[in-house]
Amino acid sequence: MANLTDYFEKTTYKAKYLIGDRVFGYYNDIPFIGKILLDNLVSLEYGPRLIVSLDLPIYFNNNYITTIIDKHKSFKSLKKLTDYS
C-alpha cells in the first residue's frame, strides 16, 4: 500500500516556475520584467496561474500596477537578460 507522500506526488500540480524565477511579458502591450511570487493551481476549471512582482511599476488607466496575476501563456522565462526580445 502506498503512503500519502506517493499519492500526492502523483496527483498534485507540479509548478513550472520556482519562486524568484525571472519572467518577461506584456500587459496591455506594455513590456515588463518581473519575478515569480507564486505558481499554483487555482482549480481544474481555471487551471494554473502565476503571480508576478514587477521590477518597475506600469502606469495604466491612471493606476500603478506592481503585481500581475495571469496564466502561464502570458509569460516567458528569462534565463539571461537578453532573452526578452
Backbone as a ProteinNet text record, in pm:
[ID]
protein_1_A
[PRIMARY]
MANLTDYFEKTTYKAKYLIGDRVFGYYNDIPFIGKILLDNLVSLEYGPRLIVSLDLPIYFNNNYITTIIDKHKSFKSLKKLTDYS
[TERTIARY]
84.2	0	89.1	55.1	133.3	101.9	199.3	175.6	127.1	96.1	42.3	141.3	269.1	370.4	363.6	353.2	342.6	215	105.1	-23.5	-17.5	30.2	35.5	138.8	244.7	344.8	283.3	191.7	129	13.7	-59.2	-184.6	-180.8	-83.4	-86.3	-16.6	-44.4	12	161.1	238.9	382.9	409.8	467.1	492.5	593.3	569.1	660.2	774.4	744.4	842.9	867.4	986.1	1019.4	1004	986	976.5	1107.3	1097	1214.5	1260.2	1205.6	1241.4	1202.6	1283.1	1259.6	1173.9	1077.6	990.4	975	932.3	907.6	769.3	700	568.9	519.8	393.4	328.9	198.4	174.2	47.9	-13.5	-121.2	-183.9	-79.9	0.3	106	219.1	230.2	340.8	434.4	560.1	651.9	692.3	715.9	759.9	851.7	930.1	1013.5	984.1	972.9	943.9	991.2	955.4	993	868.3	874.3	762.4	747	625.6	593.6	521.8	440.1	361.3	324.1	334.6	289.6	204.6	71.4	-14.9	-134.4	-209.8	-329.4	-450.3	-528.8	-646.9	-757.8	-792.6	-893.1	-870.1	-934.2	-919.2	-986.2	-1090.8	-1157.3	-1070.8	-1017.4	-939.1	-797.1	-739.1	-603	-500.3	-372.1	-266.5	-255.3	-200.2	-178.4	-47.2	3.1	125.4	94.6	162.2	160.4	301.7	313.3	442.8	456.2	567.7	601.3	688	644.3	715.5	836.6	941.8	1061	1029.9	958.1	917.5	765.6	698.8	553	509.3	391.2	331.1	218.2	218.1	112	9.3	-111.9	-216.3	-351.5	-430.8	-563.7	-558.1	-463.7	-447	-417.3	-361.6	-322.6	-181.6	-111.3	19.5	0.9	50.7	37.9	175.2	183.5	310	306.8	188.3	172.4	74.6	106.6	20	-13.1	-140.1	-186.5	-245.8	-187.2	-235.3	-188.5	-231.3	-194.3	-51.9	0.7	138.7	165.8	67.4	90.8	126.6	100	127.8	271.9	350.8	486.5	587.2	708.9	819.6	932.8	991.7	1101.3	1225.8	1296.6	1421.2	1538.4	1627.4	1749.9	1863.2	1863.1	1960.3	1883	1942.7	1875.1	1842.8	1912.5	1888.7	1779.9	1711.1	1607.7	1474.3	1458.8	1328.8	1289.6	1382.6	1349.8	1277.1
-118.4	0	125.2	220.4	343.9	438	520.1	617.8	749.1	846.5	973.9	1052.1	1038.3	1107.7	1062.6	933.5	881.6	928.7	929.2	972.3	1118.1	1207.7	1348.7	1376.1	1299.4	1314.3	1283.9	1189	1151	1242.2	1297.1	1364.9	1517.3	1577	1722.6	1795	1923.5	2010.4	2030.4	2019.2	2044.4	2182.8	2269.9	2407.5	2410.4	2496.9	2514	2608.3	2708.4	2807.2	2796	2832.5	2840.9	2985.4	3004.7	3139.4	3212.9	3332.7	3412.8	3400.5	3306.5	3295.9	3424.1	3463	3585.9	3556.6	3643.8	3628.3	3761.6	3750.3	3864.7	3849.1	3958.8	3952.9	4090.3	4095.7	4220.9	4236	4356.7	4390.1	4502.1	4471.9	4569.2	4634.8	4552.6	4594.2	4673.1	4670.8	4734.2	4623.6	4620	4514.2	4530.1	4416.9	4420.2	4302.8	4316.6	4209	4201.7	4080.2	4064	3930.2	3901.5	3773.4	3702.1	3570.5	3487.3	3494.4	3523.9	3516.8	3386.6	3335.9	3215.1	3148.5	3017.8	2935.6	2825	2834.6	2733.9	2703.3	2601.5	2558.9	2611.1	2697.3	2754.3	2650.1	2595.8	2490.6	2417.9	2303.4	2229.6	2303.1	2380.8	2458.5	2575.8	2651.5	2771	2734.8	2636.9	2596.8	2669	2645.8	2709.6	2858.5	2932.9	3076.1	3116	3231.1	3287.6	3422.9	3454.2	3587.5	3641.5	3754.4	3811.5	3951.1	3975.8	4108.8	4178.9	4295.6	4367.9	4442.2	4449.5	4525.6	4675	4723.7	4864.2	4869.2	4961.1	4968.7	5011.3	4967.5	5004.9	5103.3	5215.6	5314.8	5290.7	5247.8	5213.8	5253.5	5326.9	5374.1	5448.3	5539.3	5621.7	5540.8	5422.3	5337.6	5285.2	5264.2	5199.6	5051.8	4966.2	4821.9	4766.6	4696.2	4639	4486.4	4427.3	4282.1	4238.6	4131.3	4077.5	3933.1	3897.3	3760.1	3713.5	3608.7	3560.8	3417.4	3360.4	3223.4	3217.8	3097.2	3076.1	3128.8	3122.3	3159.8	3307.3	3389.1	3532.7	3567.9	3469.9	3497.1	3409.4	3462.9	3387.9	3386.4	3272.4	3258.6	3330.5	3396.5	3464.5	3389	3342.4	3280.3	3380.7	3468.8	3577.2	3706.9	3817.9	3946	3975.6	3913.8	3939.6	3851.7	3768.9	3678.5	3746.4	3872.2	3936.7	3978	3975.4	4019.9	3913
0	0	0	-85.9	-96.9	18.8	52.4	159.1	99	184.4	138	52.9	80.1	0.3	-145.3	-167.9	-304.3	-372.8	-298.7	-354	-400.2	-314.1	-350.2	-458.3	-462.8	-568.5	-705.2	-710.7	-837.3	-877	-780.5	-811.3	-804.2	-741.1	-723.7	-839	-848.3	-951.9	-928.3	-1035.3	-1029.2	-1087.4	-1011	-1055.3	-1169.1	-1267.8	-1380.8	-1343	-1260.6	-1218.2	-1068.1	-1026.9	-885.2	-838.9	-710.6	-655.5	-685.2	-739.5	-772.4	-916.2	-993.6	-1135.3	-1207.4	-1303.8	-1378.6	-1501	-1530	-1646.3	-1718.1	-1843.6	-1929.9	-1989.9	-2011.7	-2074.3	-2112.6	-2154.4	-2192.5	-2114.3	-2066.5	-2001.9	-2083.2	-2159.1	-2249.4	-2340.2	-2403.1	-2496.8	-2431.3	-2299.8	-2228.1	-2180.8	-2226.7	-2184.7	-2037.7	-1972.7	-1833.2	-1805.6	-1700	-1646.7	-1497.9	-1446.9	-1305.6	-1254.1	-1128.7	-1069.4	-1017.2	-1016.6	-974.2	-822.8	-778	-635.8	-602.6	-697.7	-671.7	-802.6	-806.2	-918.6	-858.6	-875.4	-814.7	-903.5	-864.5	-935.2	-859.5	-922.9	-859.9	-855	-970.1	-980.2	-1111.9	-1127.9	-1252.7	-1367.7	-1341	-1445.7	-1490.8	-1396.5	-1428.6	-1471	-1409	-1440.4	-1356.2	-1382.9	-1303.8	-1334.6	-1238.6	-1255.3	-1191.1	-1234.2	-1179	-1116.5	-1008.5	-951.5	-967.1	-1037.7	-1073.2	-1013.6	-947	-895.8	-999.2	-1044	-1149.9	-1094.7	-1175.2	-1136.9	-1130.4	-1231.3	-1236.4	-1250.8	-1183.2	-1195.1	-1335.3	-1374	-1501.8	-1472.6	-1544.8	-1529.2	-1639.3	-1599.3	-1695.3	-1637.3	-1714.6	-1671.3	-1538	-1525.7	-1405.6	-1279.8	-1295.4	-1181.9	-1203.6	-1093.9	-1098.5	-1065.9	-1152.6	-1135.6	-1099.1	-987.4	-941.9	-938.4	-947.6	-942.5	-1050.5	-1120.6	-1225.4	-1191.6	-1205.2	-1185.4	-1317.5	-1376.3	-1505.9	-1528.3	-1640.4	-1676.1	-1732.8	-1740.2	-1784.6	-1925.3	-2013.6	-2153.9	-2170.3	-2068.9	-2077.1	-2043.8	-1999.5	-1952.8	-2024.9	-2037.3	-2095.4	-1993.8	-1973.1	-1878.5	-1929.3	-1838.4	-1872.8	-1809.6	-1891.5	-1842.9	-1838.5	-1939.7	-1947.9	-1968.8	-1939.8	-1955.8	-2101.3	-2194.6	-2337.5	-2396.8	-2317.2	-2368.4	-2395	-2365.4	-2375.1	-2516	-2610.8	-2746.8	-2826
[MASK]
+++++++++++++++++++++++++++++++++++++++++++++++++++++++++++++++++++++++++++++++++++++

